[in-house]
């Protein structure tokens, strides 16, 4: 098994050149890079991680800072994201560093001590202080989502507004005019985008949205249960629900059934499906109509993007908005006519 020194001697190149070629530096031409990679494979080269870090000045680690008040480690959305993220990072010989904090100064501390090479910012708010802090430090980061700022930044996002516009439009076309929206927390950017799509569809149909039909909260089963109950107890209750996560839908569905109502007949439901490994929307007792964008895809793509950013790819080449599929199943139908 070759080390960096023996590989360099075999190729007749300096260790610095071989190291840069192996780490995909743009200063090494393609012919040299190809030659080094082929020799490394042939000689079964394995990098010494400590030596590589000294040579490159990188930690070979990406940081994720979790809020203290969120149990993200038991959240299936985060678990699926992290599974794909770490798997992809491993292909670059990079690790993930997780910590918990409630202030942006943690980002500054990690950046200054060189513990990580970059960060992933999750669940951004419309005006997110973390983006300003890292931009001022000129430290690499990729946002899982977008926010409202004039600062340049790399991001991976799905078309939340377009997805919920299409979902609302489908329900309106079926004849629903009272559509309950069980959305994420109001200060999160994705929830704002989804509300915008919901509102825009109503406007295009010449309808005003009713504020009492829109609820915001953390996306849990308990939230879905409680707020579905509140909506169903209205005098003029909704005939359809639009939910921002499958977890919300589990709770809403439970309350709907307890009230003796049939999903897909008395109440239509569309949910956003993150492709969670533990919750398959097609396997529900009534197959759910969904807007679908697997969160594992986000984990894989963001891992790739943050490593590319650390290695020098320009920010404007690391901005991606992914379309969302609308999959129609049996949980949606025309509203039942009221008995006269």
N, C-alpha and C positions, 0 to 999 in steps of 0.2 A: 504494500500500500504506500503510495507516494505522499510526501508532504510538500509544502509550498517550495522549500529549498530544492528538493530533488526534482520537482516538476520544472522549476525554472532552469536548473542545470541541464535537464534533458532537452529543453527547448532552446537553450542558448539565449535566454532572455533574463532581464532583471526580475527579482521577486516582486518589485513594485508594479512592473508592467503586467506580470501574470496575475497578481492580485486584482488589479483594475479590470483586466479582461474577464476574470471570473465573476466580478461584481458588476459587470455590464456598464462600465463607465464610458461615456460618449467620447472621451479623449483617446480611446483605443480603437483603431480601425477594424472594420468587419473581418478582414482576412486574418489578422492577428488573433482576434477574439475566437474565430472559428477554429484556428489551429490550436489555441490553448484549450478550448473546450473538448476537442477531439482527443488531445493528449491526456487530459484529465480523466476522461472516461476510460481510455485505454489502460492507463496506469492505476486506475481505481483510486484516484485522488480523493481524500477526505479532508476538508478544511479544519484547522484548529480554531475553534470559535474565539478563544482569547486573542490569539495572534491576529485573526481576521479583524477583530474589533479595534485592536491597536493600529492595524494597517489602514483601516478605512475611517477610523474615528467615529464609527457608528455603534449604537447599542444593540442593533438587530432586534429591536423590540418596539412594539406599538402600544400606546397607552389608551385605556378606556376608563373614564372616571364615572363612577356610579353615584347617583344622589343617595344621601343617607336615608331619606324617607321613602324610597321605593324598593320593594323586594324583588329587584330585577332578576336575581339569580334563580328564583323559583317561577319567574314569568315565562311561559312557553314561547312567547315571541322572542324574548332576549336569548333564551336557551337555544332556539333554532338558529338565530342569527349568529351567536357565538360559536356554535358547532361548525358552521360553514366558514366563518371568518378565520378561526384558528387552523382549520384544515388547509385553507388556501395559504395562510401565512407560513405554514410549515414547509410548503414547497419552495419558499424563498429563504428557508432557514431562519425565519423570524419567530419571535415569541410574542405573546400578548401579556401586558401587565395590567392587572385590574386593581383599582383602589376605590375608596368611597370618600366623598367630600361634598360640601355644600357651597363652596366658594371657588371662583376662578383662580385664586392664588395657587391652588394645587397644581394647575396646569403650568403656571410660571415656575414653581419650584421644581417640578419634574423636568422641565425644559432646561433649566439652568444647571442642574446636576448631571445632565446627560443620561438619565435613566432610560429614556425612550427617544426614538428618532422622530416620532410623529404621534398624532392623536386621531381618534375617531370621536366626533361629537354626535351623540344620539339625541333624539327627541328635541330638536331645536325649537325655541320659542320664536315668535315673530321678530322680536328685537332681542337677540341673544348676546349677552355680555361675553361669553366665552370666545366668540368669533373676534371681537374687538381686542381682547387680551392676547390671543395667539397671533393675530395679524400684526399687532404692535411689536411683538417679540420676533416676528418674521420666522415663526416656527411652523413646520408642516402639519397640516390637519386636513381631514376630509369630513364633510358633514353628511350624516345620514338624514337627508331632507334638505330643505332650503329655509331661508329666513329673509326678512326685509332689511337689506343693508346695501350701501354702495361699495362696500369693501369687496375686493375680489377674493373668491374662495372656491375650492373644489368641492363638488357634491355629487351624491347619487340619490335620486329621488324617483318616486313613481308619480304619475299624473293623477294626483288625488282629486283635484277639482274636476278634471275630465271624467274620472271614474264615477264620481257621485252625481255629476250632471247626467251621465248616461243612465245610471241606475234610477235616478228620480224621473227622468224622461220616460223610461220604460213603464214605471208605475202610473205616471200621468196618462200615457197612451192607453193603458189598460182601463182607465176610468177612475183611478183613485185621486181624490182631491184633498184628502186628509191623511198626510203621510207623517208619521212620527219619526224623528231623527234622534237616535241614541248615539251620540258622538263622543270622541275623546275629550280630554280636559281642554277648556276653552283657550288657554294660553299657549297651547302647542300649535305649531305652524300647520301640521298636517290636518288638524281638526278645523282650523280656519279655512284651509283650502277646500275641505270637504263640505263645509257649510256654504262656502261660496258657490260650489257646484250645485248644491241643493237649491239655493236661492235663485241661481241663474235659470235653472230649468223651470221653476215656477213662473219666473218673470216671462220667459219665452212662451209660456202657455197662458199668459195674461192673468195669472193668479198671484195673490199676495200670500206670503207665508205667515202662519200663525205662531207667534213666539212660544205659546204654551205647548206646542208640539215638538219643540227642540230642547234636548237635555244634553248637558256636558258633565263628564266625570271621568275618573280613572276606569280603564277598560277591564272590568272584572265581571264575573258571573253574578255576583251580588248586586252590582250596579244595574245590570240588565234586568234582573228580577224586580228590583224596587221601582225603577223608572218605567218599566213596562206596566206595572200595576198602576202607577200614577196616570199614565196615558189612557189605560183601559177604563179607569174610573171617571174620565171626563164625560160630561153629558153627550157631547158630540165626539165620540172617541174616533181615533184613526182607524182606517181600514187596511193600512199597510205600515210596516216598520222598515226603516233603513238603519242598519247597525254598522258601527265602525270596526267591529271585530267579532270573530266567532265566539269568543268568550262571552261577550255581551249577549249574543244570540242564544247561547245555552241558557242563561238566566231568563231572558225574555220568553223563550219557548216554554220553559217550565211554568211561568206564571200564566201564559196564554192557555196552556192545557188545563191548569188548575181551575180556570174560569170556564171550562167546558167549551172552549173555542177550538176550531180546527185550522191548523196552519195550511195555507194554500187554498182555503175555502172562505173561512170567516175573516182571517187575517193573512195578508201576504207579507212575506219577509224577503228582503235582500240583505246580505251581510258582506262585509269585506273579508276575503279569505286570504290570509298570509301563507297558505300552504303548510300549516302547522303539522308536524309529524304526528302529534297526539290527537288532532281533531280534524278528521276528514269530512268536509262538508257534504260530499256526495253520499256518505254513509249514514247521515242522520235519518231518522224514521221517515221524515219528509225531506227529500233531497233539496238542498238549498240553492236558490239562485244567488250568484255571487259576482262581485268584482274581485278578480284574482290577480295577485302579484306575490309569488312566493318569497318570503323573507330570507330564505337561504340563498336565493340569487343575490340579494343585497349584500349578505355577508361575504360571499365569494368576490363580487365585483369591488366592494369597498376595500377588502384586503389587497387586491391587485392595485387599486388606484392609490392607496396611501403609500405602498412600497414604490410605485412609479414616481410619486411626488417627492419622496425622500431622495430618490436617485436622480432627480433633476428635471422630470417632465413638467412643462409649463402648466400653470393652473388652468388656463383656458382650454387645455386639452383633456381636463379631468372634471368635466361638468356633464352629467348625464341625467336625462329625464326619460323614464321607461314607460311606455304605454301599458294600460291595465286592461285585461280581458274581462268582458261581461259574459258570463255563462248562465244561460236561462235553464232553470229546472222547475220542479213541480211546486215549489213554495210560493210561486207568484201566479195570480190569475186575476180576472176582472172582479171588482167588488160585488158582493151580493146586494141585490136590490132590497131596500127596506120594505117591510110589510106595511101596507096602507091601512 
